[in-house]
Amino acid sequence: MLKHYIVHFFRSVQRQKLFSFINLLGLTAGITSALLIFQYAQHEFSYDTFHHDAENIYRVNQTFIWGENNDNEFASTGPGVAYAVKEELPEVKLMSSIHTPGDQLISYTNSKKEVVTFDQTNILAADSNFFQLFNFPLVKGDPASALRQANTIVMTEKTAQKYFGDEDPIGKQVRMGTGEQQQTFEVTGVVKDLPSNTYLQFEMLVSMTSYPVIKRLYWSWVWTQLETYVLLDPSASVAQVREKLKAIPAKHAEATLQRVMNMSYADYVKSGKKWELFLQPLTGIHLPSKVVYNRLANDGNMVIMYSLVGAAIFIILLSCVNFMNLSTAQFTKRMKEVSVRKILGLSRASLSVGYFMEAFIFCLIAFAVSLALIQVLMPAFNLLVGRELHFSLLNNPNLLIALGVLLFAMSLISGSYPAIFLSAFNPIQAMKGKLNTGSEGKTFRNALVVFQFTISIALISCTAVVFQQLSFVAEKDLGFDRENLIVLSHGERIADAQDMVAATENIPGILSASMSTSVPPNVWGGDKFTAEGMSDRTFPLNFTSADENYIPTLKVKLAFGRNFSKETPGDASRVILNETAVSQIGWALDESVIGKKIQLPGSDVFFEVIGVVKDYNYWTLGNPIEPMAIFHLKNDQLFGGGTKQYLVARVEGKTAKGWENTITQLESLYKKKAGDFPFEYTFVDQAFANTFKGESNFAKTLTAMASLCILIASLGLLGMIVYALEQKTKEIGIRKVSGASVTDILLLISKGYSLLIVIAFIIGAPLSYWLMTKWLQSFEYHITPSIYIYIGAGVGTLLTALAITSYHSVKAALLNPVDVLKDE
């Protein structure tokens, strides 16, 4: 019986080459895109699921206390939070914190007495129980004691190989830091290279006890430099734990508020502010259900993932719809064949199985072609989504199961309606030519065409809106000029920073240069301040420290007052605020703010305001502009601004060769001033672009999806029109004899399908608008989708469909009516 189905399949393909090709192409496109998206989605949803107790591990987040009227969560907490949680929650079996000390200079003297130096990134500090909580297996060393002592380090295999080659790294000593801050650390463990699907990416782990400041600040809730994770007892109620968390800030944050801000927790809440603690599942950190600010890694985007998965499902449905459409369209051609088989005794069930087998074989062939295509397309797809995925059926049982389910589902969907429709008619009536084949099948086919083009138009519109939004954020005025700004890392390694700035400005083509502790969009300094007229109330203030050249180099605009001046030594204890900070304090936004002072609560440290800059985006465009201050680089009264410094230089517009020359000269100068330290640089505009890298990849992927949808829908329409022309050949001949022109015939053929596309537009455009409105709400600054996007999508789809099908329509209209009607 199986042989019979296979033989019948190939005979059918031989008779209907065009329809078979369209079916195969559509199914292949659908399967290829679905498997690629499944591989990507499986990777994204698998983050940190490999830990032994992953389902019971949570991160403790808090309110974003450094913003105003900002309901998003903040993953960084103070040491006091960990102490309070440990004391108040008996449901916590294990708790471990990590710290982000930042990049460090690491040096090592090898067996040849050569000093090997690396600028090491991805360094974390961790509690001694880190390996008890997380499943990162050590290949060398004892996980229980590797991080117990101060000045100990655990490296990944790849990092250990980089430093020590094939030598045993255990017991080796390295130097971390520069100058007087340099310390010696002993390697006590080597951890297996981390998988890509973990939020906790690191190359080195330093023992937390190496940073005594953390223990000294055990009471602090505002030194937000830790991420704290808890392992809950499996029998614990997460809902009850969340309820208990609500009471902890009122009880334990009070001491910090009194000590730092001179106010009670009740007064803090009365002022309209919040300070809450939250539990976030470890497995949900990469794809959070809401915005959570964190310092370790860029989150994925749940909306984007659902959008891509949804697009892949719709492409699969479009492929199946094509199969159903073309199968039912060929009903009259196959009617007599099926009638003879039914008269000869073939049951309706056997006929239905035959159609299912035909769909299954089509899908099976499409799967084989797709597997080959995926191997070719995977490198390009990895570039598109920014991952290093590997497609392997043998090593991925979930993918193998998904493949089987997809094959069965597609065969079932593709073959369902043809099996029912083509096996239910009366064979005697069909043989006599008395069977009505028109209305029911045509209505269903038209509905499927509308469905196909609805999805196509919606996806095209969504893609256009995404690109318009990305273009908007790329071109939006940030309040400063981000173009042609180059940033050199590790200015703190230069003995005389101002001498370096002056020498940099002497390089041909460099217009100005400045030294600062941070450069947009990476500004992390912050503290609580009070000000004149605030009656001991405090407000969060983000800040950077910079020299006199910072504002002119970035081209930030002054609203009132003046910039720092080299001729005024007293400016070292003065400050420049942004407009939002002035408004937050409650001062009038005019010249009257000049001379007023802000203060560190609970201290006698005051800073006189000498200027106000217009608001500028010092974070990404995904965040609102918060209160911001620029302190002088020589100010030594601040805590929390970090020790790192950056040199930012504005370069005149150059050719590629000009940029190369400038960077070469900068490197030469840096080596001269900083010695053998590594030379690293970035560009401000590229840093802003990277903050929307996920959205940019989404736009590119969505473009590919939309292109596939319109291709599949147009192929289906092509098949439908070719079939319709075969049925209307004699009608066209009669109309031509009656005087109809080629244009009349073309309009006759295309008007019905044009109406279907118009109906699809009426459904698809509002659907796209609703979806994109939801997506745009995740941006602090966003566009209002233009109506021309939707009109363009509809008109473009219509013209594409007409262009694809016009050839066959014109060809039919140009037939000689004599040849068509000679047998009548």
C-alpha positions, -999 to +999 in steps of 0.1 A: +000+000+000+028+024+009+044+017-025+011+026-042+010+060-023+046+068-033+040+059-070+008+079-070+026+109-055+054+110-081+028+106-109+009+136-095+041+156-093+049+147-129+015+160-141+016+192-120+052+204-121+045+241-114+020+235-085+044+209-070+073+233-072+053+261-056+042+237-028+077+224-022+092+259-022+066+272+002+070+243+026+108+245+025+108+282+033+084+277+062+103+247+077+137+264+073+126+296+091+108+276+118+138+255+126+161+284+127+138+304+150+132+273+172+170+269+176+173+305+186+143+305+209+155+273+226+188+289+233+172+321+247+147+303+269+174+280+282+195+306+301+207+293+335+183+263+334+213+240+337+219+248+374+209+220+398+184+241+418+176+266+390+139+266+397+145+276+433+171+303+428+161+339+427+178+373+425+168+400+450+161+432+432+150+466+445+134+497+434+155+519+411+163+544+439+185+565+416+156+576+395+125+597+401+091+583+392+107+553+377+089+520+385+116+497+370+136+474+391+173+476+399+194+444+401+221+461+422+216+463+459+237+474+489+254+449+513+227+458+539+200+441+518+218+407+519+222+410+557+185+419+561+172+391+538+194+365+557+180+376+590+143+379+580+137+349+557+142+314+572+130+301+538+164+310+524+186+279+524+216+296+508+225+331+498+254+344+477+264+378+464+285+389+435+303+422+430+314+439+398+349+454+404+353+462+367+381+456+343+416+452+357+452+451+345+466+416+352+503+408+350+522+376+354+558+367+353+563+335+334+590+308+336+612+328+312+611+358+336+590+377+311+562+399+323+529+390+306+502+417+308+466+416+299+437+441+302+413+416+318+376+420+313+346+400+327+358+400+363+334+393+391+339+390+429+319+363+445+312+348+480+329+316+490+297+296+486+293+307+449+300+271+436+275+257+460+247+278+446+256+277+409+265+247+387+299+259+373+320+228+377+357+232+386+382+211+366+409+220+391+407+232+427+382+227+456+349+244+450+343+247+487+375+266+495+386+281+462+371+315+471+374+313+509+406+334+515+413+370+505+434+376+473+424+343+456+412+339+420+394+313+400+399+314+362+380+298+334+399+272+313+404+296+284+417+324+306+441+301+324+454+289+290+458+325+280+480+333+310+498+301+317+497+280+286+500+243+294+514+249+329+493+240+359+477+273+370+470+262+406+492+281+430+504+306+404+504+342+414+493+372+394+493+409+400+461+429+397+458+467+394+483+494+388+506+516+409+501+516+447+468+498+443+484+467+428+479+435+447+490+399+444+464+371+439+468+333+440+450+311+415+431+285+435+408+270+409+400+266+372+364+264+362+351+248+331+345+273+303+311+288+307+282+280+284+268+308+263+234+305+278+242+320+312+236+355+325+266+351+349+293+355+324+329+358+338+365+350+329+378+355+365+362+351+399+379+370+428+371+361+464+347+386+479+369+389+510+395+406+488+373+437+490+371+447+527+350+478+518+320+454+513+323+442+549+327+477+562+295+488+545+275+459+558+248+485+569+245+503+536+215+501+514+227+528+490+261+515+481+245+495+453+274+474+441+262+439+447+238+414+431+224+390+457+210+355+449+190+333+472+182+296+471+147+290+486+136+259+503+116+238+477+087+236+502+087+274+506+058+295+492+073+321+468+042+342+473+047+343+511+084+351+507+074+381+484+050+393+511+078+391+537+101+411+515+077+440+515+082+445+552+121+444+552+129+479+538+108+496+565+126+477+592+162+476+579+166+505+555+158+529+583+193+530+596+207+539+562+181+566+556+189+582+590+226+579+585+228+591+549+197+612+544+188+623+579+152+610+575+130+581+586+116+555+563+081+569+569+092+603+558+109+588+528+076+571+518+056+602+525+077+622+501+062+600+473+092+576+469+093+538+470+119+514+483+108+478+477+124+444+473+115+419+446+123+383+437+133+376+401+137+339+391+172+331+379+158+315+348+139+347+340+167+372+342+177+369+305+142+374+293+125+395+320+088+401+321+095+438+329+125+462+327+152+455+352+184+476+352+215+455+357+253+458+352+264+423+342+248+418+308+223+431+283+189+414+288+171+397+260+136+409+251+106+388+257+084+408+233+110+403+205+112+365+212+074+361+211+073+382+179+099+360+162+082+328+174+049+341+162+063+351+128+077+316+124+044+300+133+026+322+108+051+313+080+045+276+087+007+283+085+012+302+052+031+273+037+003+249+048-024+273+035-006+273+001-007+235+000-044+235+009-052+262-016-035+247-045-048+212-038-084+224-037-079+246-067-070+215-087-103+198-076-118+197-111-087+183-126-086+154-102-123+149-099-127+122-126-095+104-114-109+102-079-144+093-091-130+063-110-111+052-080-142+055-058-163+035-083-136+008-083-142+004-046-117+026-029-132+039+004-133+075+015-109+067+044-084+052+019-087+084-003-082+106+028-051+086+038-038+091+003-041+129+005-024+128+039+004+107+025+008+131-004+011+160+021+035+140+043+058+131+014+059+168+003+067+178+039+094+151+041+111+163+010+109+199+022+124+188+055+154+172+037+160+203+016+156+225+047+182+206+067+207+212+039+197+248+036+201+254+074+238+242+073+244+269+047+223+296+063+234+291+099+265+314+098+245+342+083+217+336+109+242+337+137+253+372+125+217+382+123+208+373+159+243+379+175+247+343+187+269+313+180+243+286+175+250+251+162+224+230+145+227+193+153+199+168+155+220+141+172+231+163+201+198+181+206+170+157+214+145+186+219+152+197+184+147+162+171+113+160+189+103+194+176+112+183+141+090+152+144+061+173+158+065+199+131+065+173+104+034+156+117+016+189+123+024+203+089+013+171+072-019+171+092-027+208+085-017+207+048-036+175+040-067+180+062-089+201+040-080+184+007-086+150+023-121+160+034-130+181+004-117+158-024-131+126-009-166+137-001-183+141-035-207+118-054-186+100-081-216+093-103-226+130-104-190+140-110-186+116-140-218+131-155-204+166-151-233+176-128-212+183-097-212+219-086-175+227-080-176+264-077-188+283-047-179+264-016-143+257-026-138+291-041-150+308-009-126+288+012-097+294-011-104+331-011-105+331+027-071+314+027-057+341+003-070+368+026-053+351+056-020+349+038-019+385+027-032+397+061-001+382+078+022+395+050+009+430+052+010+430+091+046+418+091+057+442+064+041+471+084+057+459+116+091+458+099+088+493+086+078+506+120+107+489+137+131+504+112+115+539+115+119+537+153+156+526+151+162+554+126+146+578+151+168+568+180+198+568+158+192+604+146+175+619+177+192+649+192+207+637+224+215+671+237+251+667+227+270+658+196+278+621+197+295+620+163+333+618+159+339+612+196+366+587+204+371+574+240+403+560+254+399+537+284+421+536+315+432+572+317+439+565+354+470+547+343+486+580+331+506+598+357+497+634+345+462+633+331+461+670+321+494+667+303+479+638+283+449+659+274+471+688+262+493+664+242+462+649+226+449+682+215+482+688+197+475+658+174+465+671+140+427+667+134+418+665+171+397+695+180+395+691+218+400+665+245+389+659+281+395+636+310+365+623+330+353+594+351+326+584+327+313+591+292+277+587+278+260+563+276+279+547+305+274+569+335+271+550+367+282+574+395+255+584+418+245+593+454+218+609+475+221+647+479+201+674+496+199+711+486+189+745+498+152+748+504+146+710+505+140+709+543+164+678+548+147+660+520+170+642+496+171+634+459+191+609+439+217+625+417+238+607+390+271+623+384+304+622+366+337+640+374+354+658+346+378+686+337+371+720+321+371+706+286+343+680+291+313+703+283+328+719+252+342+685+239+308+668+241+292+700+229+267+700+258+248+733+259+249+756+289+215+770+299+227+793+327+260+801+344+294+790+334+317+761+329+347+751+351+377+773+346+414+765+350+420+800+363+396+794+392+410+768+416+379+770+438+359+752+410+373+719+423+345+721+450+318+734+427+292+716+405+272+720+373+237+705+373+214+696+345+179+711+341+162+680+355+182+681+387+173+718+392+136+710+386+138+680+410+152+701+438+124+726+433+145+756+423+134+781+396+150+772+363+167+805+358+199+825+368+188+824+404+202+789+409+237+801+404+254+803+438+231+779+455+244+748+471+238+711+472+250+689+501+259+654+509+234+645+537+248+641+571+280+659+563+294+694+561+304+689+524+288+715+502+290+721+464+282+755+450+263+755+417+281+775+390+262+764+359+232+745+345+235+725+313+205+717+291+193+681+295+212+656+275+209+618+273+238+604+292+221+570+293+204+551+265+173+564+248+154+536+264+157+555+297+143+589+308+167+618+316+174+617+354+190+644+376+226+647+366+257+666+379+292+672+366+317+676+394+353+687+389+378+659+383+400+673+412+371+669+437+380+644+464+348+646+484+327+622+464+322+585+470+308+561+444+321+577+412+347+550+406+384+552+401+385+547+364+391+576+340+385+581+303+399+604+278+373+616+252+385+635+222+365+652+194+380+645+160+372+665+129+354+645+102+378+622+084+382+596+057+390+561+068+427+567+062+425+599+082+409+581+111+436+554+109+464+580+111+447+597+141+442+565+160+478+555+153+491+588+167+468+584+197+482+550+204+517+562+201+510+590+226+492+567+250+521+542+250+545+571+257+524+584+286+512+551+300+540+527+292+532+492+281+496+492+292+471+480+265+456+507+243+418+505+240+394+528+224+357+530+215+334+555+198+305+572+215+281+569+186+288+532+183+283+527+221+248+542+217+241+521+187+251+490+207+224+498+233+198+489+206+217+460+191+189+436+200+163+457+184+185+461+153+189+424+150+152+420+155+145+444+126+168+425+103+152+391+113+118+406+109+127+418+074+137+383+064+104+369+079+083+395+061+101+388+028+094+351+032+057+358+040+052+379+009+071+354-012+050+324+000+017+344-003+027+356-038+037+320-049+003+308-037-014+336-056+006+328-087-006+291-085-042+302-080-041+326-110-024+300-133-052+276-123-079+302-128-065+310-163-066+274-173-103+273-163-111+306-181-093+301-214-125+297-235-142+326-216-112+348-225-114+338-261-151+346-263-145+380-247-118+388-272-140+379-301-166+402-285-141+431-286-124+430-252-089+444-251-058+429-234-063+455-207-099+445-202-089+409-198-061+418-174-085+438-152-111+410-153-085+385-140-069+407-114-098+425-099-110+396-078-076+390-063-070+427-058-102+429-038-089+401-016-057+420-009-077+451+000-096+430+025-063+417+039-051+453+042-082+463+061-075+435+086-037+435+087-030+472+090-050+477+123-035+445+137+001+457+129-007+492+144-019+476+177+011+453+180+036+481+172+020+505+197+025+479+224+062+474+213+069+511+211+058+516+247+090+499+258+110+530+246+112+562+266+114+581+233+095+567+204+077+576+171+041+576+163+037+552+134+030+570+102-001+561+082+020+561+051+038+530+064+006+511+063-005+525+030+029+517+015+027+481+029-007+476+013+001+492-020+035+475-022+019+441-015-007+447-042+019+458-068+041+428-059+012+404-063+002+420-096+038+420-109+043+383-100+010+372-117+008+397-146+030+377-169+006+347-170-024+370-172-011+390-202+000+357-218-035+344-216-050+376-228-027+376-259-038+341-270-054+339-304-091+333-298-093+311-330-068+286-314-088+286-282-123+282-298-116+260-328-129+229-312-162+244-301 
